[in-house]
Every structure is written in C-alpha cells, then in structure tokens.
Amino acid sequence: MLPFPYAVESGAGLKTIVFLHGFGGCSEIWRDVALSLATEARILAYDLPGHGHSLECEGMGGAKPAAQAILADLAARRLGRVHLVGHSMGGAIATLMALADPDRVASLTLLAPGGFGSEINAGLLRRYAAATGRREVRASLAAMSGPRSVPPDHVVDALCRMRTQPGQLQALIDMAAAMTRDDRQGVIPRAQLDTLDMPVMVVWGAEDPLLPVEQAEALPSHFHLHHVLDAGHMLVEEAPGLIAEIVRRNTRRRRRRVRPSRDAAAS
C-alpha cells in the first residue's frame, strides 16, 4: 500500500492550489481549470484514496481518513499554507482538512460539496459507481449534469481508463454503498463550519440532480455563495472557465479575524 495519495503537479508560483475531485473522478477532470491557473500558481491535483493511481494507498475508508492522508502528504512535501478546491466528495474532504488543520489552509473553494446536508440521490451515485464503458460513463455524467451540458471527451476517456484497473470498479461500488447507507450521506455539523476563518466560497449548480442546491441555504454568514444557473452537479466539467475564475478570486481574498467568545477571553 502506498503511503500517500498520488498527485499530478504542474504550474509555478508563490501560492499552491490543491484540487480534490469528486467521487468516481480522478485528477484529469481538473485539466482545463488547472491550465488556466498554472501560470500564477503551483498546482497539485490529487487522485483521492480509492481512485486511479491512489487505488491502494493510505486514507481509504471515508472522507476523514482521506483528509488525514492528504494533509500528511502536504506535510511530507513541506508545503506551507495551501488553497484547497474540492468538488462533491472532494469538497467534504477539503472542509475536513480545513477543520483539522486550519493554519495550513489559506482559502477554501467548495463546488457542490458533500456533507452539507443529508439528502443525496443515492440511486444516481450508485449508477455512476457501476458504470463501465464509454456509453455508460457518458450517460452517468450527463445524468448528473445540467440539461444542456455535454460531458467532455477527455473526462470520459480518463474515467474509462481508470475503471479498467483491476479492482477499481468494485472499489467504487463499495464506496458508493458506504457513502449512501440508508440513502443518506453524512453531515458536517454546522457549528464546526462556523469556526472556519479562511475565505470560503461555495459554488452550486442551480440544476444539481445529485445534491440539492437547497443545502447551500443554511451556510454560515461569512461563507460566500455562487449559484451557477443551468448547471448541474458536474461543475468542473460544465463550466471550467467560470470555476477557474472563482478559484482565482477566492485565493486573493484575505482571512477574516474571528473574535474569541467572552467565555474564552475570560478564561
């Protein structure tokens, strides 16, 4: 078993942007977004534990172990503060990373993140997990996207290649079953989200068929929210140019100062 998850590195710059894909994805899905940002930042795009080149690595077993594994890899690379960008399950992992080690996270950009509400289209996620071949993969991506979105060929090709690895398909099926037990997903407590003091941007497709856009309604007041009209759940593939610009802007925002509570100040 590999000690750390696999990551593709590109770009150069004073800041480091870390990309975490959603369930069933891989680092390749960030290609167009990363290209837009590579002239101004160092890019690390991970294959999450249980996916692609990280099929067998530390961090298997859910979002929390994955968050710890990626934090350990960042520490091993001797990186300072990084900007985290996470989609869906990757958004949940990014949030847990920020909660576990807030001093390491300069900003947080969350695209239709998991864990912000218990509702999830479990049947659709399981269908995607079991999809094989270009036709099924493309159809599953289309079902999770907005009504007029067309899955990019390079993403379909990358996901099909990934799923030909021995053990990959069964790993996805098992993960999807664990993630949607009782047709619900785990939830990150709102009280924990309130403690995050780095710039947080949440982006959600108005036509998301997997995670209801209403999950973005009860965010902490200091979170910024951007609705993408006509887009579904697959925001990275549906609007790469917009996502790159949102990430660029969020990495330029300043950390807010959190005032200690009266009880904490008196202690």
C-alpha positions in Angstrom: 0.0 0.0 0.0 1.3 3.4 -1.0 2.0 5.8 2.0 0.4 8.9 0.3 -2.2 9.6 -2.4 -0.9 10.3 -5.9 -0.9 13.8 -7.2 -0.2 15.5 -10.6 1.9 18.6 -10.2 2.1 21.5 -12.6 2.4 25.2 -12.8 4.6 27.6 -10.8 4.1 30.5 -8.4 4.2 31.6 -4.8 0.8 30.1 -4.0 -0.2 26.4 -4.1 -3.6 25.3 -5.2 -4.7 21.8 -4.3 -7.5 20.2 -6.3 -9.7 17.3 -4.9 -12.1 15.7 -7.3 -15.4 14.2 -6.5 -16.4 10.5 -6.1 -15.6 8.4 -9.1 -13.4 11.0 -10.6 -9.6 11.5 -11.0 -7.0 14.3 -11.2 -7.6 14.6 -15.0 -11.0 16.2 -14.6 -9.2 19.4 -13.4 -7.2 19.7 -16.7 -8.8 22.8 -18.1 -9.2 24.6 -14.7 -5.5 23.9 -13.9 -4.3 25.1 -17.2 -6.0 28.5 -16.6 -4.2 28.9 -13.2 -0.9 27.2 -13.9 0.8 30.5 -14.9 0.2 32.0 -11.5 0.3 29.1 -9.0 1.7 25.7 -8.3 -0.9 23.1 -8.9 -1.4 19.8 -7.1 -4.3 17.7 -8.4 -4.8 14.5 -6.4 -6.3 11.1 -7.2 -8.3 10.6 -4.0 -7.8 7.4 -2.0 -9.6 4.5 -3.8 -9.3 6.2 -7.2 -6.9 5.9 -10.1 -3.3 5.9 -9.1 -4.4 6.1 -5.4 -6.5 2.9 -5.7 -4.3 1.3 -3.0 -3.0 4.0 -0.6 -3.4 5.3 2.9 -6.6 7.1 3.5 -9.2 4.5 2.4 -12.4 4.3 4.4 -14.2 7.6 4.0 -13.7 11.4 3.9 -11.9 11.7 7.3 -9.1 9.2 6.6 -8.7 10.7 3.1 -8.4 14.2 4.6 -5.7 13.0 7.0 -3.8 11.2 4.2 -3.7 14.3 2.1 -2.7 16.5 5.0 0.1 14.1 5.7 1.2 14.3 2.0 1.2 18.1 2.1 3.3 18.0 5.2 5.8 15.5 3.6 6.1 17.9 0.7 7.0 20.6 3.2 4.3 22.9 1.9 3.1 25.9 3.9 -0.5 27.2 3.6 -2.3 26.0 0.5 -5.6 26.9 -1.2 -8.0 24.0 -1.3 -10.5 23.4 -4.1 -12.8 20.4 -3.7 -15.8 19.1 -5.7 -18.5 17.0 -4.2 -16.8 14.3 -2.0 -13.6 16.3 -2.5 -15.4 19.3 -1.1 -16.2 17.3 2.1 -12.6 16.2 2.3 -11.3 19.8 1.8 -13.7 21.0 4.6 -12.5 18.3 7.0 -8.9 19.2 6.1 -9.6 22.9 7.0 -11.2 21.9 10.2 -8.4 19.6 11.2 -5.5 21.9 10.3 -6.9 25.5 9.7 -3.5 27.1 9.8 -2.5 25.1 6.7 -5.5 26.3 4.6 -5.3 29.8 3.0 -8.7 29.5 1.3 -11.4 27.0 0.7 -13.4 26.8 -2.6 -16.1 24.2 -2.4 -18.0 23.0 -5.5 -21.4 21.3 -4.6 -19.7 19.9 -1.5 -20.7 16.7 0.2 -21.6 16.7 3.8 -23.6 19.9 3.8 -26.9 18.1 4.1 -28.1 14.5 4.5 -30.1 14.4 1.2 -28.4 12.7 -1.7 -29.6 11.0 -4.9 -28.2 7.6 -3.8 -29.5 5.7 -6.9 -27.8 8.1 -9.3 -24.5 7.9 -7.4 -24.6 4.1 -7.3 -25.4 4.0 -11.0 -22.3 6.1 -11.7 -20.2 3.9 -9.5 -21.1 0.8 -11.5 -20.9 2.4 -15.0 -18.5 0.7 -17.4 -17.6 1.6 -21.0 -17.9 5.0 -22.7 -21.6 4.9 -23.2 -22.5 4.2 -19.6 -19.9 6.6 -18.2 -21.0 9.3 -20.5 -24.7 8.7 -19.7 -24.0 8.8 -16.0 -22.1 12.1 -16.3 -24.9 13.6 -18.4 -27.4 12.5 -15.8 -25.5 14.4 -13.1 -25.0 17.5 -15.2 -27.3 20.3 -16.3 -29.9 19.6 -19.0 -27.8 21.2 -21.8 -24.4 20.0 -20.7 -22.3 17.6 -22.7 -19.6 15.6 -20.9 -16.1 16.5 -22.3 -14.4 13.7 -24.2 -11.2 13.9 -22.3 -13.0 13.4 -19.0 -15.0 10.4 -20.3 -11.7 8.9 -21.7 -9.9 9.4 -18.4 -12.7 7.8 -16.3 -13.0 4.9 -18.6 -9.2 4.3 -18.4 -9.3 4.5 -14.7 -12.1 2.0 -14.4 -10.2 -0.7 -16.4 -7.7 -1.0 -13.5 -8.1 -4.3 -11.6 -10.3 -3.8 -8.5 -11.3 -0.2 -9.4 -14.9 -0.8 -10.3 -15.6 -2.9 -7.2 -13.9 -0.3 -5.1 -16.2 2.4 -6.4 -19.3 0.2 -5.9 -18.3 -0.5 -2.3 -17.6 3.2 -1.6 -20.9 4.3 -3.1 -22.7 1.8 -0.9 -20.9 3.0 2.2 -21.5 6.7 1.4 -25.2 6.3 0.8 -26.1 3.9 3.6 -29.9 4.3 4.2 -30.0 6.6 1.1 -28.4 9.4 3.2 -25.0 11.0 3.4 -23.0 12.0 6.5 -23.2 15.6 7.5 -20.5 18.0 8.8 -22.1 19.8 11.8 -22.9 23.5 11.2 -21.2 24.5 14.4 -17.9 23.3 13.0 -18.4 25.2 9.8 -18.8 28.4 11.8 -15.3 28.1 13.1 -13.6 28.3 9.7 -11.9 31.7 9.4 -10.3 31.4 6.0 -12.0 32.7 2.9 -14.7 30.2 1.9 -16.5 30.2 -1.4 -19.3 27.7 -2.1 -20.4 27.1 -5.7 -23.6 25.2 -6.5 -25.3 24.3 -9.8 -28.9 25.5 -9.8 -30.0 22.3 -11.5 -27.9 19.8 -9.4 -29.7 16.4 -9.5 -27.3 14.7 -7.0 -27.0 17.1 -4.1 -30.0 19.5 -3.6 -29.0 23.1 -4.1 -31.1 23.9 -1.1 -28.2 22.6 1.0 -26.4 25.9 0.3 -29.2 27.9 2.1 -28.1 27.4 5.7 -24.4 28.3 5.3 -22.5 30.4 7.9 -23.0 34.1 7.1 -19.3 34.6 6.3 -19.3 32.0 3.5 -19.7 33.4 0.0 -22.1 31.6 -2.3 -22.3 31.5 -6.1 -25.1 29.8 -7.9 -24.4 28.6 -11.4 -27.6 28.9 -13.5 -28.4 25.9 -15.8 -25.6 23.8 -14.4 -25.9 20.5 -12.6 -23.5 18.7 -10.2 -20.5 18.3 -12.5 -19.4 22.0 -12.3 -15.7 21.3 -13.2 -16.7 19.8 -16.5 -19.7 22.1 -17.2 -18.1 25.5 -16.5 -14.2 25.1 -16.3 -13.6 28.8 -17.2 -16.0 30.1 -14.5 -14.6 27.7 -11.9 -11.1 28.8 -12.7 -12.0 32.5 -12.2 -13.9 31.8 -9.0 -10.9 29.9 -7.6 -8.6 32.8 -8.7 -10.7 35.4 -6.9 -11.1 33.3 -3.8 -7.3 32.8 -3.4 -6.9 36.6 -3.4 -9.3 37.2 -0.5 -8.0 37.8 3.0 -8.5 35.7 6.0 -11.2 37.0 8.4 -10.4 37.6 12.1 -12.5 35.6 14.4 -13.2 37.3 17.7 -12.9 35.0 20.7 -16.1 34.4 22.7 -16.5 36.2 26.0 -16.1 32.9 27.9 -12.9 32.1 26.0 -11.5 35.6 26.6 -12.2 35.4 30.3 -10.6 32.0 30.7 
